[in-house]
């Protein structure tokens, strides 16, 4: 019986880990759920002082599967990944697509997007803009709105530097310091809280709606 390979009697602090191992073995068909249920008494001692063991034990005693028991136990130990939240404000580093993928470049307007459009990061955090295509990142100070920008009637770029927080690399321009290839990564740090407007400085792309907002929250949130 494979149970003996993970230890004869779980102890406080590790019972949830054992529950997790049960699920892995059972998921691959190496240990039937019946055998997992037979292992339930081995959790009894640890369950007295271990919340993860109690959670797993309850599932097993109710006839639940090893997978369900392990999910319950490992969740108590923080072994399972937290649910993804679009409004997670506790990120120190965020990756953003500036251009909707290399495979959309030839599609024109289909490429002219910043994804996601609402970017949330902690104060002092970094946003990594992954540029895909002929784009230039412009980030404006909090309070700036798209309608505040002066957009010329013609030309390739907008080049409105009023209230500018970060001026991205000009694609294809000569530089001895940075790579200005069309496809690159530009990392921008945000040291103060607020909502920052992000646009593509290429005139046609901006008019196609290539804008986003970086919401920077207090570091303690």
C-alpha positions in Angstrom: 0.0 0.0 0.0 1.5 3.3 -1.1 0.5 5.2 2.0 3.5 3.9 3.9 5.8 5.7 1.5 4.7 9.1 2.7 4.9 8.4 6.4 3.1 6.2 8.9 1.4 8.9 11.0 1.1 12.5 10.0 2.2 15.0 12.6 1.0 18.6 13.2 2.3 21.0 10.6 2.8 18.4 7.9 -0.6 16.6 7.6 -1.8 19.0 4.9 1.3 18.2 2.9 0.5 14.5 3.2 -3.1 15.2 2.2 -1.7 16.9 -0.9 0.5 13.9 -1.7 -2.5 11.6 -1.4 -4.3 13.7 -4.1 -1.3 13.5 -6.4 -1.0 9.7 -6.1 -4.8 9.2 -6.4 -5.1 11.5 -9.4 -2.7 9.3 -11.3 -4.6 6.2 -10.3 -1.9 4.8 -8.1 -4.1 4.7 -5.0 -7.8 4.2 -5.1 -10.1 6.5 -3.1 -11.0 3.5 -0.9 -7.4 3.2 0.2 -7.3 7.0 0.8 -10.4 6.6 3.0 -8.7 3.9 5.0 -5.9 6.3 5.7 -8.3 8.8 7.4 -7.6 7.5 10.9 -3.9 8.3 10.5 -5.0 12.0 10.5 -6.8 11.7 13.8 -4.0 12.7 16.1 -2.7 15.5 13.9 -6.2 16.8 13.3 -6.5 17.7 17.0 -4.0 20.6 16.5 -3.7 21.0 12.8 -6.4 22.9 10.8 -5.2 21.5 7.5 -5.5 17.9 8.8 -8.9 18.6 10.2 -10.1 19.9 6.8 -8.8 16.8 5.0 -10.1 14.4 7.7 -13.6 15.7 7.5 -13.7 15.1 3.7 -12.3 11.6 4.0 -14.7 10.6 6.9 -17.6 11.8 4.7 -16.6 9.5 1.9 -15.1 12.2 -0.2 -12.3 11.5 -2.7 -8.6 11.8 -2.0 -8.4 14.8 -4.4 -11.2 16.7 -2.5 -9.6 15.9 0.8 -6.2 17.1 -0.4 -7.6 20.3 -1.8 -9.2 21.1 1.5 -6.1 20.3 3.5 -3.5 21.9 1.2 -5.7 25.1 0.9 -5.4 25.5 4.7 -1.6 25.4 4.3 -1.6 27.8 1.4 -0.4 25.2 -1.0 -3.1 25.9 -3.6 -2.9 28.9 -5.8 -5.1 31.8 -4.8 -7.9 32.7 -7.2 -6.8 35.1 -9.9 -8.3 38.6 -9.3 -8.4 41.3 -11.9 -8.4 43.9 -9.1 -5.4 42.6 -7.2 -3.7 45.7 -5.9 -0.8 44.0 -4.1 1.4 43.4 -7.1 4.9 44.7 -7.1 5.5 43.9 -10.7 3.0 43.6 -13.6 3.4 42.5 -17.2 1.3 44.3 -19.8 0.9 43.7 -23.5 1.5 46.9 -25.5 0.2 45.7 -28.8 -2.1 42.7 -29.0 0.5 40.1 -30.0 3.0 39.7 -32.8 0.5 37.6 -34.8 -1.8 40.7 -35.0 0.7 43.2 -36.4 -0.4 42.8 -40.0 -4.1 43.2 -39.0 -3.7 46.9 -38.3 -6.2 48.1 -35.7 -6.5 44.6 -34.2 -3.0 45.1 -32.8 -3.7 48.6 -31.4 -4.6 47.6 -27.8 -3.0 47.7 -24.4 -4.0 44.6 -22.4 -5.2 44.9 -19.8 -6.7 48.3 -20.1 -6.7 48.8 -16.3 -3.4 48.0 -14.7 -3.0 47.9 -10.9 0.3 48.0 -9.1 1.6 48.9 -5.6 3.4 52.2 -5.0 7.0 51.6 -5.9 6.1 48.8 -8.2 7.0 48.2 -11.9 5.0 47.8 -15.0 6.7 45.8 -17.7 5.3 46.8 -21.1 5.9 44.1 -23.7 5.8 46.0 -26.9 4.6 44.1 -30.0 4.7 46.2 -33.1 5.5 49.8 -34.1 4.4 51.6 -30.9 5.8 54.2 -28.5 4.7 54.3 -24.9 3.7 57.6 -23.4 2.6 57.7 -19.7 1.1 60.9 -18.3 0.9 62.1 -14.7 -2.3 61.6 -12.7 -5.1 63.9 -13.7 -4.4 63.8 -17.4 -7.3 62.6 -19.6 -7.2 61.5 -23.2 -9.2 64.6 -24.2 -6.5 66.8 -22.7 -4.0 65.8 -25.4 -3.3 67.9 -28.4 -3.5 65.6 -31.4 -2.2 67.0 -34.7 -4.3 66.5 -37.8 -1.5 64.7 -39.6 1.8 63.0 -38.9 3.1 59.8 -37.4 3.4 60.8 -33.7 1.3 63.0 -31.3 4.3 64.2 -29.3 2.3 66.0 -26.6 4.8 66.1 -23.7 2.6 68.2 -21.3 2.3 66.4 -17.9 4.4 63.6 -19.3 5.6 61.0 -16.7 7.4 58.6 -19.0 8.4 58.9 -22.7 9.0 55.6 -24.3 11.6 54.6 -26.8 11.0 55.7 -30.4 10.8 52.5 -32.4 13.6 52.2 -34.9 15.4 55.3 -33.7 19.2 55.3 -33.4 20.3 54.7 -29.8 23.6 53.5 -28.3 22.0 52.9 -24.9 18.7 51.0 -25.4 17.3 48.6 -27.9 14.7 50.4 -30.0 13.5 47.4 -32.0 9.8 47.3 -32.5 9.5 44.2 -30.3 11.0 45.0 -26.8 10.2 45.3 -23.1 10.2 48.7 -21.4 9.9 48.6 -17.6 8.4 51.7 -15.9 8.5 52.3 -12.1 5.7 54.1 -10.3 6.9 55.8 -7.1 3.7 57.8 -6.3 0.1 56.7 -6.0 -2.5 57.9 -8.5 -4.0 57.0 -11.9 -1.7 57.4 -14.8 -2.9 57.6 -18.4 -1.0 55.4 -20.9 -1.2 55.9 -24.6 0.5 54.9 -27.8 2.1 58.0 -29.1 1.6 56.8 -32.7 -1.3 59.1 -33.8 -3.3 56.5 -35.7 -3.0 54.0 -32.9 -4.2 56.5 -30.3 -7.2 57.4 -32.4 -7.9 53.6 -32.6 -8.2 53.6 -28.8 -4.8 52.4 -27.8 -5.0 53.7 -24.3 -4.9 52.3 -20.7 -4.6 53.4 -17.1 -2.1 52.4 -14.4 -3.7 52.6 -11.0 -1.0 52.9 -8.3 -2.2 52.2 -4.8 -0.6 52.8 -1.4 2.2 50.4 -0.6 0.3 49.1 2.5 -2.9 48.1 0.7 
